[in-house]
Amino acid sequence: MSILKQLINEFKLKEFQVSNTIQLIDEGNTIPFIARYRKEMTGELSDTVLRELSERLIYL
């Protein structure tokens, strides 16, 4: 199973939310920046969810 699909299943999110969040993190954006200024890309994910997703992404 790919990391993308695993994160989608674990967090019960839509594919665009996870893929866009991964892209933003890979580009070097911080979680507070993503939570405040990229809400349209993440589907309004909270900073808590973004941080948990980021930590899990790093782990995987």
PyMOL commands that set and color helices and strands:
alter all, ss='L'
color gray80, all
select helices_A, chain A and resi 3-11+15-26+31-37+39-42+47-59
alter helices_A, ss='H'
color red, helices_A
deselect
rebuild
show_as cartoon
